[in-house]
């Protein structure tokens, strides 16, 4: 027994399981999106190819691809005044 007449193991029975849980929770978590995105990024441009928005988006896509290390594809979808048409 420790001083004060309380059993010695009472404190450790409460604290050590909590510490073990906290230490174990951090070591078993998966890496946070290490390879995100897994597919090429689609950059949708609502105008016809060859115009000013297309040229600007291709320059921007090339720079994004260089900085992110992920392929960026420009997808031209003209029509319907820029609304998404499938």
Secondary structure in CASP SS format (residue, H / E / C, confidence):
PFRMAT SS
TARGET T0000
AUTHOR 0000-0000-0000
METHOD secondary structure of the structure
MODEL  1
X C 1.00
X C 1.00
X H 1.00
X H 1.00
X H 1.00
X C 1.00
X C 1.00
X C 1.00
X H 1.00
X H 1.00
X H 1.00
X H 1.00
X H 1.00
X H 1.00
X H 1.00
X H 1.00
X H 1.00
X H 1.00
X H 1.00
X H 1.00
X H 1.00
X H 1.00
X H 1.00
X H 1.00
X H 1.00
X H 1.00
X H 1.00
X H 1.00
X C 1.00
X C 1.00
X C 1.00
X C 1.00
X C 1.00
X C 1.00
X C 1.00
X C 1.00
X C 1.00
X C 1.00
X C 1.00
X C 1.00
X E 1.00
X E 1.00
X E 1.00
X E 1.00
X E 1.00
X C 1.00
X C 1.00
X C 1.00
X C 1.00
X C 1.00
X C 1.00
X H 1.00
X H 1.00
X H 1.00
X H 1.00
X H 1.00
X H 1.00
X H 1.00
X H 1.00
X H 1.00
X H 1.00
X H 1.00
X H 1.00
X H 1.00
X H 1.00
X H 1.00
X H 1.00
X H 1.00
X C 1.00
X C 1.00
X C 1.00
X E 1.00
X E 1.00
X E 1.00
X E 1.00
X E 1.00
X C 1.00
X C 1.00
X C 1.00
X H 1.00
X H 1.00
X H 1.00
X C 1.00
X C 1.00
X C 1.00
X C 1.00
END
